[in-house]
Amino acid sequence: GRTGLGGRMAVYCAPQGYQGLVDGGDHHQGGSWGLTSTSSPQGGTVIGSARCKDFRDREGRLRAAHNLVKRGITNLCVIGGDGSLTGADTFRSEWSDLLSDLQKAGKITEEEATKSSYLNIVGLVGSIDNDFCGTDMTIGTDSALHRIIEIVDAITTTAQSHQRTFVLEVMGRHCGYLALVTSLSCGADWVFIPECPPDDDWEEHLCRRLSETRTRGSRLNIIIVAEGAIDKNGKPITSEDIKNLVVKRLGYDTRVTVLGHVQRGGTPSAFDRILGSRMGVEAVMALLEGTPDTPACVVSLSGNQAVRLPLMECVQVVTKLQAPWLLAVGSGLETPRSLSTLYRSFMNNWEVYKLLAHVRPPGSTHTVAVMNVGAPAAGMNAAVRSTVRIGLIQGNRVLVVHDGFEGLAKGQVWGLKGQRAHTVGTLPKKSFEQISANITKFNIQGLVIIGGFEAYTGGLELMEGRKLFDELCIPFVVIPATVSNNVPGSDFSVGADTALNTICTTCDRIKQSAAGTKRRVFIIETMGGYCGYLATMAGLAAGADAAYIFEEPFTIRDLQANVEHLVQKMRTTVKRGLVLRNEKCNENYTTDFIFNLYSEEGKGIFDSRKNVLGHMQQGGSPTPFDRNFATKMGAKAMNWMSGKIKESYRNGRIFANTPDSGCVLGMRKRALVFQPVTELKDQTDFEHRIPKEQWWLKLRPILKILAKYEIDLDTSEHAHLEHISRKRSGETSI
């Protein structure tokens, strides 16, 4: 809506979905239907949603067409699931016939029919089940995962205290995405999903797994069940069935928790807020470019890229794959070929789950060390857990290095029992001799480095050290983990999503504190060093009026323009403002300076307050995105490591001195890729510790549009229509 208004389009809403189109009446335009607030922590939909039986009949669609024509509406953006999007495509295909019937009945004139000769339709997928093919994530899924993980974390505490088994049932009648990602994020003992029914002897296998977990000293068991879980014969597997099985065969104290509609409510996550905003902008672009020959499309997410897909291709695939293919899967560990091509995100999660929980490939006898480097970031433990577990499954000896490179130099290398990989930001260059000696002492043949810019810089120094010490010629991989999201070679870092949600939650509370106080502006300082990722994305998610960052230089004139904008805003119904500032955006325009400027210039019009969020952004429980991302990164890193060690085995020892034996594992657009650290040097601004090019800078105009600034949106780079059947080689979706 905001993008449409920014482009001087008349924007309408249809209350209660298609029912609003059929009934007509009050279609509110512009700011009066919710666009007065740039971003809201409120979940659900402010314009309402409902199933509409009338729209399923042609008579209902005829009434809807009449209402649209009378208001001159020729572009329709539909937000919903496959049913809503199927109805939209049917509506468009009948459009000419509907106009003809209306004209014959004398309900519209020939001129009105000519002006509305064709209808453009763009779909946005809103569904917590993430059950629409062609997109990695549907709007609402991440927020639902937040609700689930919050409950799982709470249940884990009581389960450990009382030594209980908990069976948690989550939504997912046809799609087990929520259950699968939850199991990966919390390390569940077992997951039941409709896509991959378990083998016939699953009862024995489950009981054996739970018993082994207890034998190893665990005081709890967590089992995740999708509501549509079935066995290979199509018989439902219910949470009560599982509880009764565990109680009868193992005698464990077992409880069942059915989460129900709590998964649909609550505050939207930062990911969903940004996803909705990005998809909305792309939808408007698609509508503006639409012609009578342009097929109806769905705006989707692939990696971190917006893509457009033919609407009916997606709907037809979903229709074909729901239910009938469930029984054609075969063994619970097999991968349906159609699913691996079309539901790339789901299948990638399933492959990781199999590695962590089921598959036991032939083992090797290599020694791999894992270390954390730099400042802490939420999700590091998930990356360590995944890396270690895959290493052990493959038969490797896995060591933990305490205190990063400094600990490696001091020989603080331990086995797994009772040890955790603490993090320190010391670089290795000054301690090459001691590090080399300990690599030999502990027979370390590969190194997994989890951390931020220091980890990346440390990797570069290790490459340089290979010229002096042969012991450093071992494969290593860097997994980016930092709240700053400033590691070259990756669009995302583990921990950044958690920090982003912390900032958004804080901004929501700060804005709420001003609900009873008119005309107040908050200036909030975020972390990130010189990288403005957190300030920009938090500003987009929380509805900021401005976000000052180092990458986009600003002057006193820009500050003055922002103050004038807020002065005008205080004359509207929304009498509060939010301004974010990256901690190192400008050495002279400090947080105190901006606060004093706003206080002085806004005197008599608005009050100003400032907040420095500080290290609270590095703490907290990891979000589902960070847990899942870290788990997959760790698994992929260890798989790469095992292959690279075998490849580097020469004359009875490991000798890796090629550029591709020291890599950063990162997400680039749509793929997880390994990039040699030496090739990333030219892409790095070492003085400011940021990549020279950062993808998220292209999203900053959206922030200004949502804040009602008069700007022109650059449409030179947008998504093009693709086809879901076209498999992109070499891509691994996350």
C-alpha positions in Angstrom: 0.0 0.0 0.0 2.7 2.5 0.9 4.6 1.8 -2.3 1.4 2.4 -4.3 0.8 5.7 -2.5 4.5 6.7 -3.0 3.9 6.1 -6.8 0.8 8.2 -6.7 -1.5 5.3 -7.3 -5.0 5.0 -5.8 -4.8 2.2 -3.3 -7.8 0.4 -2.0 -8.3 -2.5 0.5 -11.0 -5.2 0.3 -12.2 -5.9 3.9 -12.6 -9.6 4.6 -10.8 -10.7 1.5 -12.9 -11.7 -1.5 -16.0 -11.1 0.5 -15.1 -7.4 0.4 -14.9 -7.5 -3.4 -18.2 -9.3 -3.7 -20.1 -7.0 -1.2 -18.6 -3.7 -2.4 -19.6 -0.9 -0.1 -16.9 1.0 1.8 -13.6 0.4 0.2 -11.3 2.7 2.2 -8.6 4.4 0.3 -5.1 5.6 1.3 -4.0 6.5 4.9 -7.4 5.9 6.5 -7.1 2.1 6.4 -3.9 1.5 8.3 -1.1 3.2 6.3 -0.8 5.9 8.9 1.5 3.7 10.8 4.7 2.7 9.0 5.1 -0.6 10.8 3.0 -2.3 13.4 3.9 -5.0 15.9 0.3 -6.3 15.6 0.0 -9.7 14.1 -2.7 -10.9 11.7 -4.2 -8.5 9.2 -5.6 -5.0 9.9 -8.0 -5.3 6.9 -9.4 -8.7 7.9 -9.5 -12.0 6.1 -12.3 -14.6 5.6 -13.2 -17.5 3.4 -15.8 -16.5 0.8 -18.3 -19.0 -0.6 -19.8 -16.4 -2.9 -16.6 -15.9 -4.8 -16.5 -19.6 -5.7 -19.6 -19.1 -7.9 -19.6 -17.2 -11.1 -22.4 -14.9 -9.9 -20.2 -13.8 -6.9 -17.2 -13.1 -9.2 -19.6 -11.1 -11.5 -20.5 -8.9 -8.5 -16.9 -8.5 -7.6 -16.0 -7.5 -11.2 -18.8 -4.9 -11.1 -17.4 -3.4 -7.9 -13.9 -3.2 -9.3 -14.9 -1.7 -12.6 -17.0 1.0 -10.9 -14.0 2.1 -8.9 -11.6 1.9 -11.8 -9.5 -0.9 -10.2 -7.4 -2.8 -12.7 -4.7 -4.2 -10.5 -5.3 -6.7 -7.8 -2.8 -7.9 -5.2 -3.9 -11.1 -3.4 -2.3 -12.2 -0.2 -3.2 -15.7 0.9 -2.7 -19.4 0.3 -3.1 -21.6 -2.7 -6.9 -21.4 -2.5 -7.0 -17.7 -2.6 -4.4 -17.5 -5.4 -6.3 -20.1 -7.5 -9.4 -18.0 -7.1 -7.5 -15.0 -8.3 -6.3 -16.7 -11.4 -9.8 -18.0 -12.2 -11.1 -14.4 -11.8 -8.5 -13.1 -14.2 -9.1 -15.8 -16.9 -12.9 -14.9 -16.8 -12.4 -11.2 -16.7 -13.3 -10.4 -20.4 -16.4 -12.6 -20.2 -17.5 -11.0 -16.9 -17.1 -7.5 -18.4 -19.1 -8.6 -21.4 -21.9 -9.9 -19.2 -22.0 -6.8 -17.1 -22.1 -4.6 -20.2 -25.0 -6.6 -21.7 -26.9 -6.3 -18.4 -26.4 -2.6 -18.5 -24.5 -2.5 -15.3 -21.4 -0.9 -16.8 -20.9 1.3 -19.8 -18.8 0.6 -22.9 -16.3 3.3 -21.7 -16.0 1.7 -18.3 -15.4 -1.7 -20.0 -12.8 -0.3 -22.2 -10.9 1.4 -19.3 -11.0 -1.9 -17.4 -10.3 -4.2 -20.4 -7.8 -6.3 -18.5 -7.0 -7.2 -14.9 -3.5 -7.6 -13.6 -3.0 -9.9 -10.7 0.0 -10.5 -8.4 0.0 -13.0 -5.5 1.8 -12.9 -2.2 1.9 -16.1 -0.3 0.7 -15.8 3.3 0.7 -19.1 5.2 2.3 -20.3 8.4 2.7 -23.8 6.9 5.2 -22.7 4.2 3.4 -25.1 1.9 3.6 -23.2 -1.4 6.1 -24.3 -3.9 8.5 -21.9 -5.5 9.3 -19.9 -2.4 11.7 -20.6 0.4 9.6 -18.9 3.0 6.0 -17.7 3.0 4.9 -14.7 5.0 4.0 -15.7 8.5 6.1 -18.9 8.8 9.0 -17.3 10.7 6.6 -15.7 13.2 4.9 -19.1 13.8 8.4 -20.7 14.4 9.1 -18.0 17.0 5.9 -19.0 18.9 6.8 -22.7 18.7 10.4 -22.3 19.8 9.4 -20.1 22.7 7.2 -22.8 23.9 9.7 -25.6 23.2 12.4 -23.7 25.2 9.9 -23.3 28.1 9.0 -27.0 28.0 12.6 -28.1 27.9 13.2 -26.5 31.2 10.4 -28.4 33.0 11.3 -31.6 31.1 14.9 -31.5 32.4 13.8 -30.7 35.9 11.3 -33.7 36.1 13.1 -36.0 33.7 10.1 -36.2 31.3 9.4 -37.0 27.7 7.3 -34.3 25.9 5.4 -34.9 22.7 4.6 -31.5 21.0 2.1 -31.3 18.2 2.4 -28.4 15.8 0.4 -27.3 12.8 0.9 -28.8 9.4 -1.9 -30.9 7.9 -0.2 -31.5 4.6 3.2 -29.9 5.1 5.6 -30.7 7.9 7.9 -27.6 7.5 7.1 -26.2 11.0 7.7 -29.6 12.6 10.9 -30.2 10.7 12.5 -26.8 11.3 11.5 -27.0 15.0 13.2 -30.3 15.4 16.4 -29.0 13.8 16.3 -25.9 15.9 15.8 -27.6 19.3 17.6 -30.9 18.6 14.5 -33.0 19.0 14.9 -36.8 19.3 12.4 -37.5 16.6 10.1 -35.8 14.2 6.9 -37.1 12.5 5.9 -35.3 9.2 3.4 -36.1 6.5 5.9 -35.9 3.7 8.1 -38.7 4.8 6.3 -41.4 6.7 8.5 -43.5 9.0 9.4 -47.2 8.3 7.1 -50.0 9.4 9.2 -50.7 12.5 9.3 -47.0 13.6 7.9 -47.9 17.1 11.0 -50.0 17.9 13.4 -47.5 16.4 11.8 -44.6 18.3 12.0 -46.4 21.7 15.6 -47.4 21.0 16.5 -43.8 20.2 14.8 -42.5 23.4 16.5 -45.2 25.5 19.9 -44.4 24.1 19.5 -40.7 24.8 18.6 -41.4 28.4 21.6 -43.8 28.7 23.9 -41.0 27.6 22.8 -38.9 30.6 20.0 -36.8 29.1 17.2 -36.0 31.4 14.6 -35.2 28.7 13.2 -36.4 25.4 11.5 -34.1 22.9 9.3 -35.5 20.1 7.8 -33.2 17.5 4.7 -34.2 15.6 3.0 -32.5 12.7 -0.8 -32.7 12.9 -1.0 -34.4 9.6 1.7 -37.1 10.4 0.9 -40.5 8.9 2.6 -43.9 8.5 3.4 -45.6 5.2 -0.1 -47.0 5.0 -1.7 -43.6 5.4 -2.8 -44.2 9.0 -2.6 -41.1 11.1 0.1 -41.0 13.8 -1.3 -38.9 16.7 0.5 -37.4 19.6 -1.6 -39.5 22.0 -0.5 -42.7 20.1 3.1 -41.7 20.6 2.6 -41.0 24.3 0.9 -44.3 24.9 3.7 -46.1 23.1 6.4 -44.5 25.2 4.6 -45.0 28.4 3.8 -48.7 27.6 7.2 -49.8 26.3 9.6 -47.6 28.3 7.6 -46.4 31.3 8.8 -42.8 30.9 6.8 -40.0 32.4 5.3 -38.5 29.2 3.3 -35.4 28.5 1.5 -34.1 25.4 1.3 -30.5 24.4 -0.8 -29.4 21.4 0.1 -25.9 20.5 -2.9 -25.1 18.3 -3.7 -21.6 17.1 -1.2 -20.0 19.4 1.1 -20.5 16.4 -0.9 -18.1 14.3 -0.9 -15.2 16.7 1.6 -12.9 18.4 3.9 -10.2 17.2 5.4 -10.7 13.7 9.1 -11.4 13.7 11.6 -9.0 12.1 12.1 -11.5 9.2 8.3 -11.5 8.4 8.1 -7.7 8.7 10.9 -7.2 6.2 9.7 -10.1 4.0 6.2 -8.6 3.8 7.6 -5.1 3.0 10.0 -6.4 0.3 7.4 -8.6 -1.3 4.8 -5.8 -1.3 7.2 -3.5 -3.2 8.0 -6.2 -5.7 4.3 -6.8 -6.1 3.6 -3.2 -7.0 6.5 -3.3 -9.5 5.0 -6.3 -11.1 1.6 -4.7 -11.4 3.0 -1.5 -12.9 4.8 -3.5 -15.5 1.8 -5.7 -16.3 0.3 -6.0 -19.7 -2.7 -8.0 -21.1 -0.2 -10.7 -22.1 1.6 -10.9 -18.8 0.6 -14.0 -16.8 -0.6 -13.7 -13.2 2.5 -14.2 -11.0 3.5 -14.9 -7.5 6.2 -12.9 -5.8 8.4 -15.3 -3.9 11.6 -15.5 -2.0 14.6 -17.5 -3.2 17.6 -17.3 -0.9 17.6 -13.5 -0.2 16.3 -12.6 -3.7 12.8 -11.7 -4.7 11.6 -13.7 -7.7 8.4 -13.8 -9.8 6.8 -17.2 -10.7 3.7 -17.9 -12.9 0.9 -18.2 -10.4 -0.9 -21.2 -11.9 2.4 -23.2 -12.3 2.8 -23.0 -8.6 -0.8 -23.7 -7.8 -1.0 -26.7 -10.1 2.2 -28.2 -8.5 0.8 -27.7 -5.0 -2.5 -29.3 -6.0 -0.8 -32.3 -7.5 1.6 -32.9 -4.7 -0.8 -32.5 -1.7 -1.9 -35.9 -0.4 -1.3 -38.3 -3.4 2.5 -38.1 -3.2 2.6 -38.7 0.5 2.2 -42.4 0.1 4.6 -42.6 -2.8 7.6 -41.6 -0.7 8.7 -45.1 0.1 11.2 -45.3 3.0 11.1 -42.5 5.5 14.6 -41.5 4.5 14.2 -41.4 0.8 13.8 -38.1 -1.1 10.9 -37.7 -3.6 12.5 -36.3 -6.8 9.6 -33.9 -7.4 10.0 -32.5 -3.9 13.7 -32.0 -4.2 13.2 -30.0 -7.3 10.2 -27.8 -6.2 10.4 -27.6 -2.4 14.2 -26.9 -2.3 14.0 -25.2 1.1 12.1 -28.1 2.7 14.3 -30.8 1.2 17.5 -29.1 2.3 16.2 -29.1 5.8 15.2 -32.8 5.5 18.7 -33.7 4.2 20.3 -32.0 7.2 17.9 -33.8 9.6 18.8 -37.1 8.1 22.5 -36.4 8.6 22.0 -35.4 12.2 19.5 -38.0 13.2 19.4 -41.1 11.0 22.1 -41.7 8.4 25.3 -43.4 9.5 27.8 -43.2 6.6 31.1 -45.1 6.6 33.4 -43.5 9.1 36.8 -42.0 8.8 39.6 -41.4 11.4 40.4 -37.8 11.0 40.8 -35.2 13.7 39.0 -31.9 13.3 39.1 -29.0 15.8 36.3 -26.5 16.3 36.8 -23.0 17.6 34.8 -19.7 18.2 36.6 -16.4 17.4 35.5 -12.9 18.1 32.5 -11.5 19.9 29.7 -13.8 20.9 26.7 -14.2 18.6 23.4 -16.1 19.3 23.4 -19.4 17.3 27.1 -20.2 17.8 26.3 -23.1 20.0 23.9 -24.5 17.3 26.7 -24.3 14.8 29.1 -26.0 17.1 26.6 -28.7 18.0 25.9 -29.4 14.3 29.6 -29.5 13.3 30.5 -31.8 16.2 27.6 -34.1 15.6 28.2 -34.5 11.9 31.9 -35.0 12.6 31.2 -37.8 15.1 28.7 -39.5 12.8 31.3 -39.6 10.1 33.7 -41.3 12.6 36.0 -38.3 13.1 37.7 -37.3 16.3 36.4 -33.8 17.2 38.2 -31.4 19.5 37.1 -28.2 21.0 39.5 -25.2 21.2 39.0 -23.0 24.2 39.5 -19.2 23.7 40.0 -19.2 19.9 43.4 -18.7 18.3 44.9 -17.7 21.7 43.7 -21.0 23.2 45.1 -22.9 20.2 48.5 -21.3 20.8 48.3 -22.2 24.5 47.2 -25.7 23.9 43.8 -25.3 25.4 42.4 -28.1 23.3 40.0 -30.5 24.8 37.8 -33.5 24.0 34.0 -32.9 24.0 33.0 -34.1 27.4 32.3 -31.2 29.7 33.9 -28.6 27.5 32.5 -25.6 25.6 34.2 -23.5 22.9 34.5 -20.1 24.4 35.4 -17.2 22.2 38.2 -14.6 22.1 39.1 -12.2 19.3 42.9 -12.7 19.3 44.4 -13.2 15.8 46.9 -16.0 15.0 49.7 -14.2 13.3 51.8 -13.5 16.4 51.5 -17.1 17.6 52.2 -19.1 14.4 55.0 -21.1 16.0 53.0 -22.2 19.1 49.8 -22.8 17.0 51.9 -25.0 14.6 53.3 -27.0 17.5 49.9 -27.7 18.9 48.4 -28.6 15.6 51.1 -31.3 15.4 50.7 -32.2 19.1 47.0 -32.9 18.8 47.2 -34.2 15.3 44.7 -31.6 14.1 43.9 -32.2 10.4 41.2 -29.7 9.8 39.9 -26.5 11.5 36.3 -25.2 11.7 36.4 -21.5 12.7 33.1 -20.0 13.8 33.1 -16.2 14.2 32.9 -12.7 12.7 35.4 -10.5 10.9 38.2 -11.6 13.2 37.5 -15.2 12.1 37.8 -14.1 8.5 40.9 -12.1 9.1 42.4 -15.0 11.1 41.7 -17.3 8.1 43.7 -14.9 5.8 46.6 -14.9 8.3 46.6 -18.7 8.4 46.9 -18.7 4.6 49.9 -16.3 4.8 51.4 -18.5 7.6 51.5 -21.5 5.3 54.5 -20.1 3.6 56.4 -20.3 6.9 54.9 -23.4 8.6 53.9 -26.6 6.8 51.8 -27.5 9.9 49.4 -24.7 8.9 48.7 -26.4 5.6 45.5 -28.0 6.8 42.0 -27.3 5.4 39.9 -24.7 7.3 36.5 -23.2 6.9 35.0 -20.1 8.4 31.3 -20.0 9.4 30.2 -16.3 9.6 28.8 -15.7 13.1 28.4 -12.0 14.2 25.6 -9.7 15.0 27.2 -7.1 12.7 26.7 -9.2 9.5 29.9 -7.8 8.1 31.8 -10.9 7.0 32.8 -10.8 3.3 31.5 -13.7 1.2 28.1 -14.1 3.0 24.9 -12.1 2.8 23.9 -13.4 6.3 25.8 -14.2 9.4 24.7 -16.4 12.3 23.4 -14.2 15.1 22.3 -11.2 13.0 18.7 -12.3 13.0 18.6 -12.6 16.8 20.1 -9.1 17.2 17.6 -7.7 14.7 14.7 -9.2 16.6 16.1 -7.8 19.9 16.2 -4.3 18.4 12.7 -4.6 16.9 11.3 -5.8 20.2 13.0 -2.9 22.0 11.7 -0.4 19.4 8.2 -1.8 19.8 8.3 -1.3 23.6 9.8 2.2 23.3 7.1 3.2 20.8 4.5 1.7 23.1 5.8 3.8 26.0 5.0 6.9 24.0 1.4 5.8 23.4 0.1 8.0 26.1 2.5 10.8 25.4 1.9 13.0 22.3 4.7 14.2 20.0 7.8 12.3 21.1 10.8 11.2 19.0 13.2 8.5 20.0 16.8 8.3 18.8 18.2 4.7 19.2 21.8 3.7 18.7 22.5 0.2 17.4 25.6 -2.0 17.2 27.4 -3.1 14.0 30.7 -1.3 13.9 30.8 0.5 10.5 28.2 -1.9 9.1 24.8 -0.4 8.9 22.9 -3.7 8.4 21.2 -3.7 11.9 20.2 -0.1 11.7 18.8 -0.4 8.2 16.9 -3.7 8.6 15.7 -2.8 12.1 14.5 0.6 10.7 12.6 -1.3 8.0 11.1 -3.8 10.4 10.2 -1.3 13.2 9.0 1.5 11.0 11.8 4.1 11.6 11.6 7.6 10.2 15.3 7.6 9.5 18.3 5.3 9.8 21.8 6.8 9.8 24.6 4.5 8.5 28.3 4.8 7.5 27.7 3.3 4.0 25.3 6.1 3.1 27.0 9.4 4.0 24.8 12.2 5.3 25.2 15.9 6.0 23.7 18.5 8.3 21.2 19.2 5.5 20.0 15.6 5.6 19.5 15.9 9.4 17.6 19.1 8.9 15.4 17.5 6.3 14.6 14.6 8.7 13.7 17.1 11.5 11.4 18.9 9.1 9.8 15.6 8.1 9.1 14.8 11.7 7.6 18.2 12.3 5.2 17.6 9.5 4.5 14.1 10.9 3.5 15.5 14.3 0.6 17.3 12.5 -0.9 13.9 11.5 -2.6 11.3 13.7 0.8 9.5 14.4 2.5 11.8 16.9 5.7 9.9 17.6 9.0 9.3 15.7 11.7 6.7 15.6 15.3 7.4 14.4 18.0 4.7 14.4 21.8 5.4 14.3 24.5 3.0 13.6 27.2 3.3 16.3 30.0 4.4 13.9 28.0 6.0 11.1 29.8 9.4 11.6 32.5 10.4 14.0 31.1 13.9 14.4 27.4 13.4 14.2 27.3 11.3 17.3 24.2 10.0 19.1 24.4 12.9 21.5 24.8 15.4 18.7 21.7 14.1 16.9 19.8 14.0 20.1 20.7 17.6 20.9 19.9 18.7 17.4 16.5 17.1 17.4 15.8 18.5 20.9 16.7 22.0 19.8 15.0 22.0 16.4 11.9 20.3 17.7 11.5 22.5 20.7 7.8 23.3 21.2 6.8 20.7 18.6 8.1 17.4 20.0 10.3 16.0 22.8 13.3 13.8 22.1 14.7 10.8 24.0 17.7 8.7 23.3 18.6 5.0 24.0 21.9 3.2 23.5 21.0 -0.5 23.2 24.5 -1.8 23.7 25.5 -5.4 24.4 21.9 -6.6 24.9 22.0 -7.1 21.1 24.6 -9.8 21.5 22.6 -11.8 24.1 19.3 -13.6 24.3 17.9 -16.9 23.0 18.7 -17.5 19.3 15.8 -17.1 16.9 14.6 -20.1 14.9 16.3 -18.6 11.8 19.7 -18.4 13.5 19.4 -21.9 15.0 18.3 -23.4 11.7 20.9 -21.4 9.7 23.7 -22.3 12.1 22.7 -26.0 12.1 22.8 -26.2 8.3 26.0 -24.2 8.0 27.7 -26.5 10.5 26.6 -29.7 8.8 27.6 -28.4 5.4 31.0 -27.2 6.7 31.8 -30.6 8.3 30.8 -32.5 5.1 33.1 -30.2 3.1 35.9 -30.7 5.6 35.8 -34.5 5.5 36.0 -34.4 1.7 38.8 -31.8 1.7 40.9 -33.8 4.2 40.7 -36.9 2.0 41.5 -34.8 -1.0 44.6 -33.3 0.8 46.0 -36.6 2.0 49.5 -37.0 0.5 52.4 -39.3 1.4 50.8 -40.3 4.7 49.9 -36.8 5.9 47.5 -33.9 5.3 49.0 -31.2 3.1 46.6 -28.5 1.9 48.1 -25.5 0.3 45.7 -24.6 -2.5 43.5 -21.5 -2.2 40.3 -23.6 -2.1 41.5 -25.4 1.0 40.8 -22.3 3.1 37.3 -21.0 2.6 34.4 -18.9 4.0 31.1 -20.7 3.8 28.5 -18.1 3.0 25.1 -17.5 1.5 25.3 -15.6 -1.8 21.9 -14.7 -3.2 20.3 -18.1 -3.6 23.1 -20.5 -2.7 25.4 -21.7 0.1 28.9 -21.5 -1.4 32.5 -22.1 -0.3 34.7 -19.1 -1.3 38.5 -19.1 -0.8 39.4 -16.4 1.7 42.2 -15.1 -0.6 39.6 -14.4 -3.3 37.6 -12.3 -0.9 40.4 -9.9 -0.1 39.6 -7.6 -3.1 36.0 -7.4 -1.9 36.9 -6.2 1.6 37.2 -2.8 3.1 39.7 -3.7 5.8 39.9 -0.2 7.3 36.2 -0.3 8.2 35.8 -4.1 8.5 33.0 -4.4 6.0 32.4 -5.8 2.5 32.8 -3.3 -0.3 29.4 -4.3 -1.7 26.4 -5.1 0.5 23.1 -6.4 -0.9 20.8 -4.8 1.7 21.7 -1.3 0.7 19.2 -1.7 -2.2 16.5 -2.0 0.4 17.0 1.5 1.9 14.6 3.2 -0.4 11.8 1.0 0.9 12.5 2.4 4.4 12.0 6.0 3.1 8.9 5.0 1.2 7.4 3.5 4.3 8.3 6.6 6.3 6.4 8.7 3.7 9.3 10.5 2.1 8.9 12.0 -1.3 11.4 9.8 -3.3 11.5 8.0 -6.6 12.0 4.3 -6.3 14.7 2.9 -8.5 13.0 0.2 -10.6 16.0 -0.6 -12.9 16.7 -3.8 -10.9 13.8 -6.0 -10.2 12.8 -9.7 -10.4 12.0 -11.3 -13.8 9.5 -14.0 -14.4 10.9 -17.4 -13.9 9.6 -21.0 -14.1 9.5 -23.4 -11.2 10.4 -26.4 -13.3 13.7 -24.9 -14.2 16.3 -26.4 -11.8 19.2 -24.0 -11.2 22.4 -26.0 -11.2 24.8 -25.8 -8.2 22.3 -24.1 -5.9 21.6 -25.0 -2.3 18.7 -23.1 -0.9 18.6 -22.2 2.8 
